[in-house]
Amino acid sequence: MNVFTRKLSYKKINASLIERVNDIIEKPLLTSSIVLGFVTVIVLMLSFKYYLRDFDTFWAQILAEAHGMIFDIAIIGILLFWLNQNGEMRQRIRAYKDEIDDFRLLESDQAAFRTVGNIKRLNRHKIHEINLVNCYLSRSLLNYINLKGSNLNSANLSNASLLETNLENARLNQTNLENANLNQANLKGSYASGANFKDAFLIKTQFENAFLIKTNFSNAYLMEANMRNSYLMGADFENASLYKADFRGSKGLTVEQLSKAKTLYLAKFDDELQEQVRHLMPELVDAGG
């Protein structure tokens, strides 16, 4: 065998060894088992003479160390595990919020789909105050989602489905909710001034104490909606269905606004406004539009 052949053979052997080592390193469980076995052999070899000379004393020391190990696992191990899990959870939450930011202002179905997915993931981590300003969520499915206290100013939620969604104290100023389905949604105390609810389904929706200044409710279905103590200055109810809607305690609501509604049948108002409506618009109150 010449020198060149021997060098080539050595290179093949070295390459094979390196490949084997890398293969082991890439398998954490195998690597840990090999290290454990190697360390165990060394410790047993070094301790063998103590087994023969004074086994009882040596065994007592082993038990003492075992108690210390249990303490380390119970206190330090669990604490480190909790800190690690908490850190990973915070990183995931940060990643979900960052991805929402990445798709903000991007008007596409994919952007809406990814944003909705991140909202649901944040909800699973009990996060409901989410920054969704200017987000594109048209035709999204957001039923039963918790967005309490979230900021959805200027977001596009047209044709979206928000059945029983919690939007309590949420910000919806200038938000587009045209033709959206918010039946039985909770918008108590929400800020929706200038929002567009045109053609929206708002049956049994809760608007109590909401700020609805110059909000567009034209052609909306507000049957049995709770509008008590809400602020309705300049709100547009043209051709809106207000059957059994409760407006008691609302501020800024006028007869002129209500005269444009499709029906006021069984709607509830404060006594003075109720009398004005009955006197001036009996066809809307008694005949159901």
Sequence and secondary structure as in RCSB ss.txt:
>XXXX:A:sequence
MNVFTRKLSYKKINASLIERVNDIIEKPLLTSSIVLGFVTVIVLMLSFKYYLRDFDTFWAQILAEAHGMIFDIAI
IGILLFWLNQNGEMRQRIRAYKDEIDDFRLLESDQAAFRTVGNIKRLNRHKIHEINLVNCYLSRSLLNYINLKGS
NLNSANLSNASLLETNLENARLNQTNLENANLNQANLKGSYASGANFKDAFLIKTQFENAFLIKTNFSNAYLMEA
NMRNSYLMGADFENASLYKADFRGSKGLTVEQLSKAKTLYLAKFDDELQEQVRHLMPELVDAGG
>XXXX:A:secstr
  HHHHHHHHHHHHHHHHHHHHHHHT HHHHHHHHHHHHHHHHHHHHHHHHHH HHHHHHHHHHHHHHHHHIIII
IIHHHHHHHHHHHHHHHHHHHHHHHHHHTT  SHHHHHHHHHHHHHHHHTT    B TT B TT B TT B TT 
B TT B TT B TT B TT B TT B TT B TT B TT B TT B TT B TT B TT B TT B TT B TT 
B TT B TT B TT B TT B TT BS  HHHHTTSSB TT B  HHHHHHHHHH HHHHTS  
